[in-house]
Amino acid sequence: MATPLSALSLIAWLALAGAAPGGSSMSIGAGPGGQVRSDMSERPGPLLALAPARGGKAKAPAPEPAPAPAPPAYGPEQARADIELVLTGRGQDYLQARARLEQHPTVAAPLVTARMTATPAPTAVEQRRLLALLGGIARPEDVPLFADAMRRDVAAAAKQSQEQGIELPAAEPWRQILRAQGPAAAPALTGLVGEKSFSEELRGLLLADLVAVTPADKLPELVALVGLGAPSLRAALRQAIARRAHASADERAQLVRVVDAAIEAREPARLPGLVLLRAAIGGSDDGVFTQRAAALAEDAAAEFAARVAALRVLVARRSDPAAQTVLARLAEQHLPADKRVELRSEILGSLALAGLEPGPAAAVVDRLQLTGADAPRVAVAAFSVATLPADGAWLDASQRHAWPEVRAAALARVDGPCSPGILRRLRDGTSTSGNTFETDATVAREVIAALGRCGGPDAFAALQAVVVDANQNVDRRAEAARQLVDRHGSAGADVVAAVLRSTDDLAVALRLVRALQRWPDDKAPPSDGVRQALCAASKRQELATIAQRAVRGLFPDLDDPCAGN
């Protein structure tokens, strides 16, 4: 018979087992009454890990999880379903379907084009969605479809309305899609620029798009077009090339070389446009080109249009002393009385005068008596820079000039405080009949605007007389009302409000409300009389909307400005 282990041996063995790493721990001590007490933790020891499981067999290790099956390849069936979602879906479903189609262009693109020609044919809305999807897929072979879609939408918009500019919103989505195609869109854009059924405004925008997507090595081909075509398209091309040049230093240097070479060829039809383009891409600090422009401006053998273009460059660079020297020389050469009778001298001389600094320009005007010139360009340029005496005699003479633009240019020089002579002449200019009646509407408005700049009680009275006079033209009464509100504050606004309350003329009332809306936001609200006049106007059906908007804008602190009216 086996000898049983003694209690002491068993305790020692258990103590050794508890000391092992990860094993149980035991503390031994005497308990009450002297008995042995032990405390064991609940941590499993290494022997427990080696012990067989219940039933006598070891537990088998858990099998490793099987790899997840690969998602099925994106195929035609899924693409067709996504196309239908693009046509009918909204929100997240639409966006997710479109994203999947754009991520798989090889599968999606043929199915999209097939859907466009399927029976039944897609509606106009569905067709636009399909074309927009093709734009995101960006296949070069689809670009002509976008150009054709633009033609259709622009034609439909023009047929629906003859309103000017109606083509632009219709073309804009397709312009965005075409620009996103990059250089692949250049041939299609070239065809659209030449579309004679498009307005010149739209063709100019398309021309700018064409310049933006043209590869750098093809830019010389665009320079070859400078100076050709309609004036508005010539200007649009120059501006677009200049923007492209200033976006890249390398392309700018390339374009400078190409344009310089084209200028050297001196093709008469293209030279003016090339000169203006060279100035735009070179910058005002390009002294070398300033000298070239100066030489061309003074070259009597050069084409007249090229000399005008060169002069415009010098005027734009008037801060350059070299430009001032040439401008002064040209003004002295072309503006004497015996020279300015010739149209070319009139144009060259007036351009040069407009570019001179104020001091030298005023001296030329005084020496050559240019404010009295019969040539309108010369006289207009002279009045813009002349030193004018305060007695107002010059204003009397100017208002007898045959050309209205000269009369308007002289009136633009009136500024307050005004002498009695100038005030008298301006009051005479507001006459509705007689020798001083101004037949030109633009000049008549300039007379009233000049009265506004004069300021003071006499000018106030003259403006009041215009706005209350039912025999005055509505445009002149409206200008007088604007000057009263702008220049004479609350007193002026009260006059306008009183006329608003008394007039039955809808056209006049509408213009008076608009004049009151000019009250500055940074000032305290106008008088209560203005509020009452606007509230009364808001009860007239034709004026209700604009009058209500005006009274709320002028009295923002009142919850209901017309309460009780």
Secondary structure, 3 states (H helix, E strand, C coil): CCCCCCHHHHHHHHHHHHHCCCCCCEEEEECHHHCEEEEECCCCCHHHHHCCCCCCCCCCCCCCCCCCCCCCCCCHHHHHHHHHHHHHCCHHHHHHHHHHHHHCHHHHHHHHHHHHCCCCCCCHHHHHHHHHHHHHHCCHHHHHHHHHHHHHHHHHHHHHCCCCCCHHHHHHHHHHHHHHCHHHHHHHHHHHHCCCCCCHHHHHHHHHHHHHHCCHHHHHHHHCCCCCCCHHHHHHHHHHHHHHHHCCHHHHHHHHHHHHHHHHHCCCCCHHHHHHHHHHHHCCCCHHHHHHHHHHHCCCCCCHHHHHHHHHHHHHCCCCHHHHHHHHHHHHHHCCCCCCCCHHHHHHHHHHHHHCCHHHHHHHHHHHCHHHCCCHHHHHHHHHHCCCCCCCHHHHHHCCCCCHHHHHHHHCCCCCCCCHHHHHHHHHHCCCCCCCCCCCHHHHHHHHHHHHHHCHHHHHHHHHHHHHCCCCCHHHHHHHHHHHHHHHHHHHHHHHHHHHHHCCCHHHHHHHHHHHCCCCCCCCCCCHHHHHHHHHHCCCCCCHHHHHHHHHHHCCCCCCCCCCC
